[in-house]
Amino acid sequence: MMENSSAVIVLALEKYAQYIDHDIENYNRDLNNVMKVFTLIAVTFLPQTVIGSLFGMNVVVPMAGIDNLYPFWAIIAVTGFFSLMAIVYFRHLKYI
């Protein structure tokens, strides 16, 4: 009688351990998906951050003497191009 009840307890503990393992796997999968999204956002906006940081320094800004907005739009186009290339690359790798 004692062996039968201990076998039931062991089976119950194994079933509980499987349940916990399953929950941990689900949590890890969800966490990986969140980290993937944050990484994609960070890499996509990296060119804008770098360009903005460079132009935000207290130094002489290239093309500052030009009276039109062509340099501004050129910088926006270049950073947009790099961001678009990052998105295309991630789509090619089937991350998004």
Secondary structure, DSSP 8 states (H G I E B T S, - for coil): -HHHHHHHHHHHHHHHHHHHHHHHHHHHHHHHHHHHHHHHHHHHHHHHHHHHHHHTSSS--TTTT--SSHHHHHHHHHHHHHHHHHHHHHHHTT--
